[in-house]
């Protein structure tokens, strides 16, 4: 199994097997396996208009968001691009693509799904999965950070680009 998915446990193994056509795949295909990306891509193109991303990074994000939506369903509240790429700053060689996922339900499951799917999306576009910094939190965590006026969340709220869901204001 690919190194990027090795930390995702059984879910990562099944994801890897399903995507590579491995004979060991024992579960039904994941919900996102039958997605058609063109309509979602158009919507994400509009959202990403002000972001500074390479073509491959843009395609990776466009692939990742609908995969995550299909996997998490109604538990997914929002996906945001934030940080320097959302602010339109030119990236330096060590720049990553910061994505925040807000999802209800099982935190560990949601984190594993987001990390595994972001790695798969990156690899499908010939990108390193380590370029993508995906952080997964619950709506309650976000509410708590806003209540204490967290500097980090203030910056995220100021700069974020909503890719799915809402700004959760």
Residue, then its C-alpha position, 0 to 999 in steps of 0.5 A: x500500500x502507498x505510504x500516504x495511505x498507510x496511516x489511515x488504517x483499514x479505511x485507507x487499505x480499502x480505499x487504496x484497494x478500491x482505487x488501484x483495482x486490487x483483488x483484495x478489495x472486500x467492501x463495496x466501492x466508496x460513495x465517491x467512486x462513481x462521482x462525475x467531477x465536471x459540474x463540481x469543478x465548475x463551481x470550485x473554479x469560481x470559488x478558487x478564482x482568487x486563490x494562488x494554486x498551480x494547475x495540479x494543485x487546483x485539480x487536486x482540490x477539485x478532485x478532493x472536495x467532491x470525494x470528501x462530500x460523497x464520503x462524509x455526506x451530511x456530516x460535512x459542514x464545510x471545506x475551506x482553503x485558508x492561509x497564504x494560498x487563499x490570500x493570493x500570496x505567491x507560494x515559496x518552495x515550502x508552501x503547502x495548501x491549507x485546507x480545513x474540514x469541519x464535520x460532525x460525527x466521529x472525529x477520528x473517522x472524519x480525519x482519517x477519511x479527509x487525510x486518505x482522500x486528500x492523499x489519493x486526490x494528490x497522487x491522482x494528479x501526480x502531486x505529493x500528498x505532503x503538499x496538502x495540510x488538511x485539518x479536520x475539526x468539529x463544529x463544536x471545536x470551531x464554536x469554542x475557538x471563536x468564543x475565545x477569539x482564537x487568533x488562528x481562527x480569526x485569521x482563517x475566518x478573515x482569509x478563507x475561501x469556502x469550497x463546500x458548505x458554508x462559512x459557518x458564521 
